[in-house]
Amino acid sequence: MEILQVLMDPILPVFAIMAFGFGMGRAGKSSVDDARLLNRFAMSVLLPIYIFGLIANSSIQSFSLAPILVYLLVQIIIFSCGFWVAHRLFGRTRKESLLLGFCGIFGNNALYVLPMSVLLYGETNVLPISSIVTLDAIVAFGGAMLALQIISLGKVSPGTVALGIARVPMLQAIVVGLVFNLAGFTVPAPVNTFVGFSGAGAAPVALYALGVVLSQTRFRPDKVVMTFTLLKLIMFPAAMWLGLTLSVGADNVSNQFMLAAAAPAGAMSFSLAMLYDVSTDDIAQVIIITCVLSLITLAAFA
């Protein structure tokens, strides 16, 4: 009964806006161009505002580093396995293999799990998922961009890539939020009001746009799609649970870390594929399938 209650609220209401976008896209009421504009606005303006407020007002000093390191280690292991399977067993290019492996570790946490966690635990009690969003933005996303640059160009200046990553608005918001938090600065009340009012639109706008884009995907799941769906929804959460249990003990495993691990594949995989001219067919299908099936896994871990 508890799983059903969590599924009905807050998981399905958050999922519904993406499903609504999918339906509007299928009906021809919203175009992919419309969705890309909305997504750019959400990712460049609304989400950074929300992330800044979340990090600036979090109790970072009270959080344990051990679960973060476990999460990172599990990501490295699962990603390496995914890349090897895609490249060696399925014969995909290095760039597509990298992004398929990325699908297996990079969840839709900022836009999907974070708002769910706020509804479940309250805005002042979501430091674990906030730390995962920060880790993913800096390490996983930044590392994927660096690897794609190296594969595309053969060689690349680390400084050039670092500068490019530093220009990402979400990373800027993370850095500023950390500065405010660690320096002990108090966010002024008018700024908090602005953050709360503006940032609240980030997830709905971005998820609607994602639904519209995914509505144009040709749905033909094959062995590759099913393999990486299982990697994201089964292997990654199982490995994360095992790692946390061995390191911090089963009684101390945070539900928010398991929610992050059980999240659907993140839309950033799709965005990077378009940016670096990689086939999006399998990647988009993995995102769609994991979005639907994660309704069950998220409810189980919530």
C-alpha positions in Angstrom: 0.0 0.0 0.0 2.8 2.4 0.8 4.4 1.8 -2.6 1.0 2.5 -4.3 0.6 5.7 -2.3 4.0 7.0 -3.2 3.4 6.0 -6.9 0.1 8.0 -6.9 1.7 11.0 -5.1 4.3 12.4 -5.9 5.7 10.1 -8.6 2.8 10.0 -11.1 2.1 13.8 -10.8 5.7 14.6 -11.7 5.8 12.0 -14.5 2.4 13.3 -15.9 3.9 16.6 -17.2 6.3 14.6 -19.4 3.6 12.3 -20.5 1.5 15.3 -21.3 4.3 16.7 -23.5 4.6 13.4 -25.2 0.9 13.4 -26.0 1.0 17.0 -27.3 3.9 16.2 -29.5 2.1 13.1 -30.9 -1.0 15.2 -31.6 1.1 17.9 -33.4 0.2 20.6 -30.9 3.8 21.2 -29.9 6.8 20.9 -32.2 10.3 19.8 -31.6 11.5 23.4 -32.2 9.1 24.6 -29.5 10.4 22.0 -27.2 14.1 22.8 -27.8 13.4 26.5 -27.0 11.6 25.5 -23.8 14.4 23.1 -22.9 17.1 25.7 -23.5 15.2 28.2 -21.3 14.7 25.6 -18.5 18.3 24.4 -18.6 20.0 27.8 -19.0 17.8 29.9 -16.7 15.3 28.2 -14.5 17.2 25.1 -13.4 20.4 27.0 -12.5 18.3 29.4 -10.3 16.7 26.5 -8.5 20.0 24.6 -8.1 21.7 27.7 -6.7 19.0 28.2 -4.0 19.0 24.5 -3.1 22.8 24.3 -2.6 23.2 27.8 -1.0 20.6 26.9 1.7 21.7 23.3 2.3 23.5 22.0 5.4 26.6 20.8 3.6 28.7 20.6 6.7 26.5 17.9 8.2 26.7 15.5 5.3 28.9 12.4 5.2 31.4 12.0 2.3 31.3 8.2 2.3 28.1 7.7 0.3 29.2 10.2 -2.3 32.5 8.3 -2.8 30.5 5.0 -3.1 28.2 6.5 -5.6 31.1 7.7 -7.7 32.9 4.4 -7.5 29.8 2.5 -8.6 29.3 4.9 -11.5 32.8 4.3 -12.7 32.3 0.5 -12.6 28.9 0.5 -14.3 30.0 3.0 -16.9 33.1 0.9 -17.8 31.0 -2.2 -18.1 28.5 -0.4 -20.3 31.1 1.0 -22.6 32.8 -2.3 -23.0 29.5 -4.1 -23.8 28.4 -1.5 -26.3 31.7 -1.2 -28.1 33.0 -4.8 -28.0 29.8 -6.9 -28.0 27.4 -4.7 -30.0 30.1 -3.1 -32.2 28.9 0.5 -31.6 31.3 3.4 -32.2 33.3 4.8 -29.3 31.1 7.9 -29.1 27.9 6.0 -29.1 29.3 3.4 -26.7 30.4 6.2 -24.4 26.9 7.7 -24.4 25.1 4.4 -23.9 27.4 3.8 -20.9 26.5 7.3 -19.8 22.8 6.4 -20.0 23.5 3.6 -17.5 24.9 5.9 -14.8 23.4 9.4 -15.4 19.9 9.6 -14.0 17.3 12.3 -14.5 17.9 13.5 -11.0 17.9 17.3 -11.3 14.6 17.4 -13.2 12.8 14.3 -12.0 14.0 12.9 -8.7 14.9 16.2 -7.1 11.4 17.6 -7.2 10.0 14.3 -6.0 12.4 14.3 -3.1 11.4 17.9 -2.2 7.7 16.7 -2.1 8.6 13.6 -0.1 11.1 15.0 2.4 10.9 18.8 2.3 13.2 21.3 0.7 15.5 21.4 3.7 16.0 17.7 3.8 17.2 16.8 0.3 21.0 17.3 0.7 21.8 13.7 -0.4 20.0 14.1 -3.8 21.4 17.7 -4.1 24.9 16.3 -3.7 24.3 13.7 -6.4 23.1 16.4 -8.8 26.3 18.3 -8.1 28.5 15.2 -8.5 26.8 14.3 -11.8 27.0 17.8 -13.2 30.7 18.2 -12.4 32.2 14.7 -12.7 29.9 12.6 -14.9 28.7 15.3 -17.3 32.1 17.0 -17.4 33.9 13.8 -17.9 31.6 12.7 -20.7 32.1 16.1 -22.5 35.9 15.7 -22.1 35.9 12.2 -23.5 33.7 13.1 -26.5 36.0 16.0 -27.3 39.0 13.8 -27.2 37.3 11.1 -29.4 36.1 13.8 -31.9 39.3 15.7 -32.2 41.9 13.1 -31.5 43.4 15.4 -29.0 42.2 18.4 -27.0 43.4 21.0 -24.6 42.2 20.4 -21.1 42.0 24.1 -20.6 39.7 24.5 -23.6 37.4 21.8 -22.3 37.5 23.1 -18.8 36.6 26.6 -20.1 33.7 25.1 -22.1 32.4 23.2 -19.1 32.7 26.3 -16.9 30.4 28.2 -19.2 27.5 25.8 -18.5 25.0 27.8 -16.5 24.1 24.9 -14.2 27.8 24.5 -13.2 28.0 28.3 -12.6 25.0 28.0 -10.3 26.6 25.1 -8.4 29.8 27.0 -7.9 28.1 30.2 -6.7 25.8 28.2 -4.4 28.8 26.4 -2.9 30.6 29.7 -2.3 27.5 31.1 -0.5 27.1 28.0 1.6 30.7 27.3 2.6 31.5 31.0 3.2 28.5 31.2 5.6 26.7 33.9 3.6 23.0 34.3 4.2 20.9 34.5 1.0 18.8 37.7 1.2 15.1 37.1 1.6 14.2 38.8 -1.7 16.7 36.6 -3.5 15.1 33.5 -1.9 11.7 34.6 -3.0 13.0 35.1 -6.5 14.6 31.6 -6.4 11.5 30.0 -5.1 9.2 31.7 -7.6 11.4 31.2 -10.7 13.1 27.9 -9.9 9.8 26.1 -9.3 9.2 26.2 -13.1 12.4 24.4 -14.0 11.3 20.8 -13.8 7.8 21.1 -15.3 9.1 23.1 -18.3 12.0 20.8 -19.0 10.0 17.6 -18.5 7.3 18.9 -20.9 9.9 19.7 -23.5 11.5 16.3 -23.1 8.2 14.6 -23.6 7.6 16.5 -26.8 11.1 15.6 -28.2 10.7 11.9 -27.2 7.3 11.8 -28.9 9.1 11.9 -32.3 11.3 8.9 -31.5 10.8 5.8 -33.5 10.1 3.1 -31.0 11.8 -0.2 -32.0 13.6 -1.7 -28.9 16.4 -4.2 -29.7 19.0 -6.0 -27.7 21.1 -2.8 -27.2 18.1 -0.9 -25.9 17.0 -3.6 -23.5 20.5 -4.2 -22.3 21.1 -0.6 -21.3 17.6 -0.3 -19.8 18.4 -3.2 -17.5 21.8 -1.7 -16.8 20.2 1.6 -15.6 17.2 0.2 -13.7 18.5 -3.0 -12.3 22.3 -3.3 -12.2 23.1 0.3 -11.2 20.7 0.4 -8.2 21.7 -3.1 -7.2 25.4 -2.2 -7.2 24.7 1.0 -5.4 22.7 -0.8 -2.7 25.5 -3.3 -2.2 28.2 -0.6 -2.1 26.3 1.4 0.5 25.4 -1.6 2.6 29.1 -2.7 2.7 30.4 0.8 3.5 27.8 2.5 5.7 25.6 -0.4 6.8 22.1 -1.3 5.6 20.4 0.8 8.4 22.2 3.9 7.2 21.5 3.6 3.5 19.7 6.8 2.4 16.6 6.4 0.4 17.6 9.5 -1.7 20.8 7.7 -2.9 18.7 4.8 -4.0 16.2 7.1 -5.6 19.1 8.7 -7.6 20.4 5.3 -8.6 16.9 4.1 -9.7 16.1 7.3 -11.7 15.4 7.0 -15.5 18.3 7.7 -17.9 18.9 11.4 -18.0 18.1 13.6 -21.0 21.7 14.9 -21.1 22.6 11.7 -22.9 20.2 12.7 -25.7 21.5 16.3 -25.7 25.1 15.2 -25.9 24.3 12.8 -28.8 22.8 15.7 -30.8 25.7 18.0 -30.0 28.4 15.5 -31.1 26.5 14.0 -34.1 25.9 10.6 -32.5 22.9 8.4 -33.4 20.1 9.1 -31.0 17.8 6.1 -31.9 18.8 3.7 -29.1 19.6 6.4 -26.6 16.2 8.0 -26.9 14.5 4.6 -26.6 16.4 3.9 -23.4 15.3 7.2 -22.0 11.6 6.5 -22.9 11.6 2.9 -21.5 13.4 3.8 -18.3 11.0 6.8 -17.7 8.1 4.4 -17.8 9.6 1.5 -15.9 11.2 3.7 -13.2 7.7 4.5 -12.0 7.9 1.1 -10.2 11.6 1.3 -9.1 11.2 4.8 -7.7 8.1 3.9 -5.8 9.9 0.9 -4.3 12.8 3.1 -3.0 10.9 6.2 -2.0 
